[in-house]
Amino acid sequence: MTIKKYKGAAGGWGSLASTAKHILHSENVAKNVRNLLKTNQDQGFDCPGCAWGEEDKNDRFRFCENGAKAVNWEATSRRLTPEFFAAHSVNSLRKQTDYFLEDQGRLSDPMSYNAETDKYEAISWDDAYALIAKHLNGLDSPHQAEFYTSGRASNEAAFVYQLFVRKFGTNNFPDCSNMCHEASGYALGQALGVGKGTVTMEDFKHADAIFIFGQNPGTNHPRMLHTLLHAADRGARIVSFNTLKERGLQRFANPQNPIDMVFGTDTKLSSQYFTPNLGGDMAAVRGMVKILLERHEQALLKDQHVFDVDFIAEHTSGLETYLEQVRQTPWDLIISQSGLSMEEITAAADVYQAAKSVIVTWAMGVTQHKHSVPTINELTNLQLLFGNVGKPGAGLCPVRGHSNVQGDRTMGINEKPNKAFLDSIEKNFHFTPYVEEGHNAVQAVEAMLRGESKVFIGLGGNFVTAMPDTKVTQQAMSQCDLTVNIATKLNRTHLYPGKAALILPCLGRTDIDMQAGNLQRITVEDSFSMVHASQGVVKSDIRQMRSEPAILAQIAKATLGDTPVNWQELIDDYGKIRELITKTIPGFDDMNKRIEGAGGFYLGNAAGRREWNTTDNKAQFHSYPLPDAIVQASQRALTNNRIFVLQTLRSHDQYNTTIYGFSDRYRGLSGDRNIILLNEDDISALGMKSGDKVDIEALWGDEVIRKVTNFTLIGYDIPKGNAAAYYPETNPLVALGNYGDYTFTPNSKSIAIVITPAEDLALERII
């Protein structure tokens, strides 16, 4: 483990050096330089990384450091062939790191699991499709199958997938949204009538202030830094709330700016940076509102106002109930739960009040708590008080992770489809889809554990590693009669096969997709509801890989026959898939024509137009009390040891479950992922020192011991009582039942833990 404080800004020469390193590691240098020049470009491919949008500029380079890592990771020249699987049993591969598994290269051939030899063996595509159809058609009920989707799947793949599954007869669509931004969709849908962000990239050019909650854009969506840089350069105030002080929210040196690169200059991004306790964002915002309400009530005495009373009167409902909730919230609870002082909360309120237009953004630091929905409603309430929704330079902006996670939901990957969507399916495809809710990700694991769900089909992703309660999820997968994973690379999910299992190799974003002799394109939707085309441009060695739409359509054909569509026609021409999307989903009129335009097309947002598709056709204030505590009394009763609140997070050499390397450059850490960050005073109070080995145990309350062992304790600039460790290494600490209210999203940012000296070291001392 190496610890070396990073003194530079985010971006800069460090970013360029890292990009060069990963180009070389791909062993495909010339082609990947060409790939990078086509990343996020018109007539190029959409970055397989994050979902941040494109600015209206003709930049020669439209990729960031972590986007370059994603491209090079996918477009490696290495191939994982049947010979590799012949030499390695599944059990032996389980002992390898996640980095090792994916670093072996692209999957080249369809593989079938042989339980007798504990090895995967080659299988023909036709036999693979037939095996899937046999298992699906042999189920007693279509609800005994789970159909998972990763957020990298294209609109075309997602639409084909949901059409197949709905005709099959179920809404069991666990997907990666269940693990991240489910709370955003729920809360925004509840308050505004649409579960998406209300802003466009253009709004960032006009915002007076940008408030950022629970985000680390320098690592998780670095292209956002360019947007923040431009805002800071023109004088917008950027106010960040994040438990860790992340370099990407502090300073940025633009790698595309010659002055920054030659002279070593950089730009300060956040004018104010607050470090609330984990789970304390709602309390911090409640404090801001309480201060602003007091000012508003004082202003009313002078026949003036602080809130946008005209907007509130015309467009909202529920105000008085909410304001009474604010009045009843005591300051001592706000201060203790937020971890911020009255002075800090007042300073944030001052900036907010002074701005004429405000954008509020957030990510998983907000969405992975028990009270995430109330927190997002609190952010929404703040914006509604000042009319900061549906006007230029203002709005709400949940920043999504995977590059098409929002698009997949738009296409119908949703275990809770609304009536309008199902009615459209029935009208256009002449069958009555099942209407009851299906399984989300947590419910899918529970159903597999009970033996009720017997088939799991995964469209991309790394389900076992991404989910909480790792051992439980592994057990659930292994109990299935059949597991199928459509993937570009080997990952840990493939090492927990059902009684029968398939790995089906698919094309990636960087690959050229030819069907029936013609080049195909797919489409994606970014966080700003922009839909644009993507196509591979550099020839690659695709062996027996097939595209996701083709694989899914062939599975559908083998299972259902040519109903409700001619599946082969959709494989031969993705334009026909887009014609079906146009007929079925509002906002996609003339989709084939509109994706020809530079930058694609905007789906629109009703709330952004101040049209509220809610129960009363108003933007609704929703009122919730602050949580009594982040760590529940029932959890505190489980131990006499000091309790910390842990968040899981990514390193800089990581995207979701994919580990590109072992450097967390901006945090000054490298070489080891089994670490836990803790305040130096907390380490001293435990009678330990930085560098000590510790065990970490979660407090939940069932009979299961959830513990990770031999982690290195690292002193770090983090508020006392809080801790941070890498995902997915600490996923075993999150109980399957530890999820957010209304969402089933794992509470991975507020895990109650105790830290003790490592047991094996304690035994050594005794011996």
N, C-alpha and C positions, 0 to 999 in steps of 0.2 A: 504494500500500500504506500503510495507516494502522496504527500500533502505539500503543495506549493501554492501560496497565495497568488491568485491571478490579478495582476495589476492593470491590465489593459482594458479597453472597451470591448463590448460585443462586436462581432464582425472583424473588420480590419485584416491584417496579415495573418492572424491566427486562423481566420475563416478560410482564406485562400490556401494556406498550407494544409489544412485538414482536407479541403476539397481535392487537392493534388494527391494527397496520400491515398484517398479512397478511389480515385481514378486508377492509380497504379495497382491497388489491391484487386481491382476487378479483373486484371489480366486481359483487358479489352480496351486499351488506352485510346487508340485512334477512333474506334467506333463510339466510345463513350464521350469523347470530346464533341463529336458530331451530335450525339444524343442530347448533351447538355445545351447545345446551341438551338435545339428544337424544343426544349422543355418550356411548356406554357406559351408557346408561340402559335400563331395562326398556321394551319397546315402542319402542326406538330402534335405532340402528345401532352396530355395534362399530367403534371407531376404526380407520382403515386404517393406523395407525402400528404401534407395538410390541405385544408379546405379554404385557405385564405384566398381572396379574390385577386383579380388583376387590375392594376391601375391603367387608366387610359393613356398609356405612353408606349412609344415604339422602342422600348429598350432592347438592345442586342442580347442582354443576359436577363432572363426572367426566372432564375433559379437561386435558391439560397444554399448555404452550406449543407443543411440537413436534407434539402431536396436533392442535392448532388449525391449525398450518401445513399438516398433511396434509389436513385437512378442507377448508380454504380452497383449497388447491392443486387438489384434485379437484373441488370444487363451484364452480369459477369459472363465470362467465357466458359467457366467450369460447369460440367454437367454431372448430375447424380444419376447413374445408370443402374440397370439391374445387377451388374457386377458388384457394385457397392453393397447392395442389400444382401447379396449372396454371401458376402464376407462379414456381415454384422447382424447379429440377432437383435430383436427389439429390446430385450433385456439389457444387452451390452450398450445399446445406444442411449438408454435411459440414464446411464452414468455420465454421459457427455454433457457439456454446457449447452445452453440455448445458442450461444454464439457458434460453437462448433457445428451444430446441426445445420444451421442455415448457411454457414460458410462453405459447406461442401458443394454448393452450386445449385443450378436449376434442375428440378425434376424432369427427367427426359421421357419416361415411359409409364403407362398405367401399371399399378402394382396391386397385388392381392395378398392378403395376410394368410399365412399357413400356420395355424396354431400348433401343429405337431412339431414343426421345426423352429417355431418362433421367429420366422423370417418372412419378409415380403418377397413375392415372386412376380415375375412379369405375367400380365394377362392381356388379352386383346381387348380393344375398345368394345367390340360387339358383345363379348362375354361379360365385360364389366356392366354394360347397360342392361343386359339380360338378368344379371344377378340382382341389380337394384330393383328392376321391375318385379322379379320373383318375390323379393322380400316385401315390397310395398303392397303388391296385390294379394299377398298372403296374410296381411294383417286383419285382425277382426274389425278394426275401425281405423279410418284415416287419422284419427287423433292419437294413434300410437306411434306416430312419426314426428320428428322435430326437424325443422328446416331453417338452419342458421344462416345468417348473412353477415359478411364483413363489409365495412364501409368503403372498401376499394372497388367493390363490384360496380359496373357501369349501369346507367339507366336501362340500357337494352337488356342486359343480363337480369337485372332486378325485375323488370316487367315480365320477361319470359318466366322467370322463377315463380313470381306470385301468381301468374295466370295458371301455370301448371299445378301449383299446390292448391289453389282455390278450386280448380276443377277436380282435383283429387279428393277434396272435401274437408279441408281443415284450415284454421287460422293460426296454426302453431308456427309462428315466425319469431323465435328468439333472434335478436340481432344485437350488434355492438352498440346501438343507441341505448339499449337497456342498461349498459354499463357506464354511460357517460352523460349525455345531455337529455335524458328522459325528463328530468325535472324542468329543463328549459322549455321543452315542448308542452308539458303539462301546465306549467304556471302561465306561460304566455298565451296558450290557448284559452285558459280559464279567464284571464284578465282582458285580453285583446281580441280573442277570437281567431288567432292564427299562431301556430306553434313555431314560428320562425322569427329571426331577427327582422327588425323594421327598417334597417339602414342599408344604404348602398355605399360603394367605395367613394362616390362623389360627396357624400355627407361628411367624410373625414376631412375634406378640403375646406369645410365651412364651420366646423365645430369650434366654439370658443374654449371648450374644455372637454377632455376625455378622461373619464373615470374608469380605471381598470381594476377588476377584482379577481383574485384567485387565478392568475395567469403567469406563465413564464414564456413569453413569446420568443425570447432569444434562443430557446431550445425547441419549443414545441411548434411554433409557426413563425420562423424567423423573417419571412417576407413582411409580416406585420410591422417589423421594425422600420422598414422603409416608409410605410404609411405614417408611423408615429414621428419619424424624423422630419418628414415634410410638414407635419402639423406643428411640431416644436419650432421649426425654422420660421414659420410665419407667426409665431407668438401664442399658439394655443397652449393652455395649461394642461399638463398631463399629471393626473393624481393617481398613484398606484397604492393598492391595498394588497399586500401579499405577505404571508408569514415569514418567508425567507427573503432576504435582499438579493434578488437575482440581477446579474450584471446586464442582462438584456433589457431591463426596465430602468437602468441607471444611465448608461452611456453607450453610444453606438458610433462606430467608425464605418462609414459606408464603403464596402469593398469596390463599388463601382465609381467612387468619387476620387479622381486623381489627387486632389488636394489632401484629402484625408490619408491617402496611402503614402504620398511622398513626404508630407510634413508631420505625419503622426497625429493629426488632429482628430477630434471626435465631438459629438454633440450630446449634451445632457438632455435626457428624455424626460424623466419625471421631475416636475418642479417640487412635488411633495411625495414622500414615500412613507407609508405607514405600515407597520408590521403587527396586525391584529393576531390574537390567538386563533388557533385552528377552530373553525366553526363560529368565529366571532364577527363575521361580516354583517350578519343581520343586525346584531347589536350596534355595530358602528354606524350603519345607515339609520337605524332607529334613533340613535343619538343625534345625527345630523338633522333628521326630520323634526325631532323634538325642539332643537334650537331654532330651526327655521319657522316652526309653528309659533313659538313664543314671539319671534320677530313679526310674524304675520299678524298675530293678535294685537300686538302693540301698534302696528301700522294701521289696523282697522280703527283704532281709537282716533286716529287723525284723518280718517276717511281715505286711507291709502291701503295698499296691499302688497304682499310679497309673493304670494302664490298667483298663478294665472287664473283668476276667478272666472274670466269669460270662457276659457277652455273647459274648466271644471264644470261650469253650469251647463254648457252645451253638449259636452261629450262624455261625461262620467257619471257613475253612480257609486254609492257606498261610502262617500267621503266622511260623513259624520261618524259613522261606526268606526272607521279606521282612525280618525283623529282622536276619538275618545280612547281607543286602545293605546295610542301614542301617549296621551296625557297620563294614563294609568301606569305606564312603564316607569319604574323607579330608576333614578340615575345610578344608584349603587350597582344594580344588576347590569345596566348598560356598560359601566366602566369595568366591572370585574369580568364580564363575559367577553367583551371586545378586546380587553387588554390594552386599550388606548386611554390616554388621559382626556380630561375635559378640554384641555387646550388643543390637543391634536384633533379631536372631533370638531371643535369650533373652527379650527383652521381649514378643515375640509369643507365645512358648511359655508365658510366665507367664499372660497373659490367657486363653489357650486352656485351660490346666490349671485355672484358677480357676472357669471357667464349668461349670455343670451341664448346660447344653444349648447346642449350637452349630449354627448354620446356616453352610454354606459356599456362596457364590455365585460364579459366574464367567461371563465372556462371551468375546468373540472375541480379547481379549488373551491368552487361554489356548489357544484352539482353533486358532489359525493358525500353528502351529510344526511343525517336523519331529517333535518329541517331544511333541506335544499329548496323545496317548493315555497315555503314561507319566505325564505331568503330572497328568491327571485321575485316573488310578489312584492317584497319590500323595496327592491331596486325599481320595480315597475311603478310602485306607488310614488316614489320620489320623483320619477320622471313625469308622471301624470300631474302631480301638484304644480309643476312649472310648465305644463304643456309641451314637454320635450319628447313628444312622439308625433310623427307625421308632419314635421316641418324640416326645412333644410338644415343640415348640420346637427341634427338631433335624432335620438332614437335608442333602441335597445339592440345589443349585438352579442348574442351568444357565439363564441368562436369555436367552431366544430373542429374535430380532429381529422379523421380520415377524409380523403379528398372527395368522396361521394356519399358520405354517411347521410347527408341531408337529402340527396337525390334518391337514395334507396327508399327512404320513408315516403317521399313524394310519389314514387312508383308503386307503392302499395305494400312494401315490406313492413307490415304493421300487424301485430297480434290483436289490435283493437281497431279494425277498419271502421270508418264511419258509414252511415247509411247511404249517403250520396255516392261514395265510391263503389259500394257493393251494387247499388242500383245501376250504375254505369256499366259494371261488369256484366250484369244480367242482361241489360239492353243490348250490348254490343256483341256478346258471345253466347247468348241464348241458353244459359243455364242459370239456375238459382244458387248462388254461392252460400256457403255456411255463414250464419250471421253471429253466432256466439263468439265471445272472446277466446283467443287461443292462448298459448303459453308464451311468456317472456323468458328471458335467459335463466333466471332463478327457478321459475316454475318448470322449465324444461329439465333442469338437473334434478329437481325433486321428483318429477315424473319418471325419469330414468332410474333413479334410486329405488323407487317403489316397484319397478318392473312394469310400469304401465306403458311407458314409451320404449319401443324396441328398436327403432331405426333412427339414426342421426345422420343427416346430410349437412355438411358444412361448406358453404360457398365462400372460400377464402378464410382468412383469419387463423387464429391459434386459440381455440375455444378453451381448452384445458388450462392453458397458461394465463389467459386473460381473466378467467373467472375467479371469484374468491373461493376460500375453503378448498385449496388445491387438491388435497388428498380425497376429499369427498367428490369433487368433480371428476377426478381420475377414476374413482370407483364407479361412478355413474356411467361414464363412457364405456368402461370395460364390461358392464353388465348388458349392454345392448346386443341384439342379435346381429346387427349390421351397422357399421360406421363407415361413412363415405366422406372423404375430404378432397375438395377441389382446390389445388394449391400450386404455387410456383416453386416453393422450396419446402424441404423437410422441416418440420417443427415438432414440438413435444406432444401436441395433440395426436399426431400420427402414431405415437409410441404407447398409446392406451387404446388399442383396437378393441372393437367388440368381438363377438365369436367369429364373425366374418368382417373383413375390413378392406376398403379400397382407398388408394391414393391416386387421384386423377390429375395429371400434370396439365396446367393451363398456361395460355399466353399471358404476358404481362402488358403493361401500358406501353413499354418501349418496343414491343415486337410488332412486326408487320403482320396483319391479319388478312389473309386471302381466303375468300370463299367463292366457289364456283368460278374461279378465274378472275375475280374482281377484288380490288382493295376495299376493305371495310373500315368504317369509322364507328366509334362509340361516342357517347356523350356523358357528361357529368354536370352536377349542380354544386356550386360553391356555397360558402356561408352567406352570401349576399343574394341568393336566388338567381344567379346568372347561370345559364345553361350553355355549354360550349362543346365543340367537337374535339375529339382526340384520336390520333392515329399514329402508329409506329412508323418510323421513317428509315431506320437503318436495318439492313438485312442481318438476321441472326440465325444461329443453329437451333431450330425449334424441334428437331427430332420428331417425337410423336405427340408433342403438345397440341392441344386444341383450345379454341377460344371458349370463354365462359358461356356466351350465348349458345354456341354450338353444343357444348356438353349438356347444358340444361335442356335444350330442345330435344336432344337425342334421348335423354332420360325420360322426358315427357312422352315422346313418341313410343318408346319401349313400354312405358307404363300404361298409357291411355289410348294409344293408337292415334289416328289423325283427328283428334277432337280436343278442344273446340276449334282448333285451327290446323292448317297444314304446317306442321312444325318444320319440315324440310325447307319450305319456302322462306321461313324466317331465318334459317341458317344461311341460305344462299344469298340473302339480301337483307342486311340490317335495316335498310330503309323501310322495309315492310313492317318491321317491329315498330319503327317510329310512326308509321301510319296508324298503327293500332293505338299507340300512345296518344296521338292527336285525337282520335275518336273517343278515347276513354277518360282522359285526365284534363281538366280545365287548365288553360294557360299555355297549352302546347299546340295551338293552332298552327298549321303549316310548318311543323317542326323541321321537316327535311329541308325546306327552303330557308328557314330562319337560322339554322346552324351554319349556313354559308357565310353569313355576315361576320366581319371582324369582331372577335370577342364574344360571339354568340348572341343570346337574347335574354332579356330580363323577364322573369315570370310575374313580377309585380307582387305587391303585398298590400292587402286590404287595409291593415292597420296603418301602414305607411301613408295611405290616402285618407286616413281618419274615417274609415268605414269599419264598424265594429261588429263582427259576426259572433256576438255573445248572446246570452239568454235574453238580455234586455236591449240589445243593439247599442250598448254603451260600453266604453272602456271602464272596467270595474276595479275599484279599490277592494282589495281583499285584506282582511284583518286577522292577524295571528298574534298571540302573545309570544314573547321571547321564550326559548326553551328554559325550563327550570335550571338545567345544567347541561353541559356537553357530555360529561360522564354521568350516567344515571346513578341514582342512589343504590339500585340493585347491583350495579357493577362495583361500586365502592365497598359494598358489604362483603365482597369476595376476598378481600385482602387487607392486611395491615400495612403493606408496603406502599411506598410513594407511587402514585399513579401518574402516568404521562399520557398525553394525547398524541398519537402518531399519525402522520400522513405518509402515504406512499407517493413516490414521484419518479420521473424519468431522469436518466443521466443525459448528458449532452450527446453521447454516442449511442442514441437509442431513439426508436420511433415505435410507440406502443410496445408490443412484445418483442420487436426485432432489435437485437443488440448488434450494433455495427462495430463496437470496439469497447475499450475499457477506460476511456478518458472522459471525465466530467470537467472539461477545461475551465469553464467559467466559475465553477465552485472550487477550483484548485485541487481536485481529487483525481486520482488515477490508479489503476492496477488492481482494484478489488471492488466488487459490488456488494459484498456482505458487510455493510457498514451501517451505522446509525448515527445521525447528527443530533447533538444535544448541547444545550447551553453549558458553558464552562462552570457556572455556579451550581447547576444541577448535578454535574459530574462530581464536583467536590462534595456536595451534600450526600451523595450516594457513597462517599468514601472511596471513590475511584479516580482514575486519571485517564486523560485522552490516550488512546492506544490500547486500553485494556480490552480483553475479550469478554463478551457478555452474551447471555441468553435473553430473549425477548418473548414474553408470554402475554397473550391477549386475554382480557377479561370479558367473558360473555355470559356465562351462567348456566350453560348446559354441562353435560358430563364429559365433553370432548376437551382434551388438552391441546391448545393451539399454540405452538411454540416454534421459534426458529433459533438456532444455536450458533455459537462461536462467531458472532458479529463483532466487528471492531468499533469501539466507541470513539467518536470524533468530536472534539470541541468545536462549536460552530456558532455563528451569529444568528441565533434563533431565540425567540422569547422563551422565558423560563416556563417550564411545564409542558412545552411542546417538543416534538421529536419528528425526525424525517428519515426515511429509508427508501431504498429503491424498490420499484415495482418491476417484475413480478416476484422478486425474491421474498417479499413480505406478504404476498397474497395469502399464504397459509394462515395468517393471523386474522383474516376477515371471515367471520362466520357467514355461512350461506344465508342465515336469517337476519344478518345485520345489514339491513337495507333501509333506504329512505322512505319516509311516509309518502304514500300515493304513487311511488315510482318503482320500487323493487331494485333501485340502483344501489350497488354495494357502497357502504359508508367507508370508503377507503381513505378518506381524509380526516376521519375522526375515530381512530381505533384506540380504545382504552387499553393500556399496556402496563406491565411492570418489567423492570430491568434488573437482572441479577448477575453476579459473576458467573462466567461460563462453567457448567457443571464438570466438564472433563478436566478443566484446569484446577477446580477445587479438589477433585479426586487425586490429581497429581500431587497437590500440596499435602494431602493426608498421607499418601503413600510415602 
